[in-house]
Amino acid sequence: MYEAGLYMESMLQIFYIIMGFYGWSQWNKSGDQASFQVNRWSPLNHLIAIAVVLMLTFASGTSP
C-alpha cells in the first residue's frame, strides 16, 4: 500500500467507517421520527464544500 501511494484512499475508507458508526449511533438514538428534519444547503455552502475538497485534493499532491 505504501509503495502504491494510496494514502488518501485509505484515509477515505477510515472516514467512511467513522461516519458509518456515527450515522448508526445517531439513527439508533432517535426514537422519535417526528423530530427528524431534512435541511438543504444553500448554493454558497455547496461552493464552499467544493472549494475545500479541491484544496485538499491539490494539497495531497494529486489532481482531480
N, C-alpha and C positions, 0 to 999 in steps of 0.2 A: 504494500500500500504506500509506503513512504517513497519508494522509487518511482511510482506512477504519478505522484503529486496529487493525490485525491484528498487533500486536506479539507477543502470546502465541502466536498460531497459527504465526507464523514461527519463534519460539523452539522450539515443539514439533516442527516439522519438522526443525530443526537437531538437536534431541535425538534424534529417530528416526534420522537419518543417522549420528550419532556412535555410538549404541547398535548400529546395524546393523553398522558396521565393527568395533566391539568384540566383538559376538557372533560375527561371521565369524572374527575373529582367534582367539578362544577355541576355536571349533569346529575351526578349521584346525590349532591347536596340539595338540589332544588326539587322539593316535593310538590310545591305549588306551581303548576304550569300556567296559572292565570297571570302570574307576575312576570312571565317571560316577555321581553320586549325586544324587537328587532330594530336596530338603528342603522341608518345609512350614512355613509361618508360623503362629505362634500367633494366637489372636484378638486379643491385645493388640497384636501387630505390625501387624495389619490396621487396628485402630483408630488407631494412631499414624500410619500411612501416609495414611489418610483424613483425619485431622486436619491433617496437613501440606499435603495437596493443597487442602483447604478454606481454610486460612490463606493459601496462595499465591494462590488464586483471589480471595479478598477483597482481598489486598494489591495485586493487579494492577488493581483498580478495577472488576471485573466480578463478578457473582453467578452461581452455577450455575443 
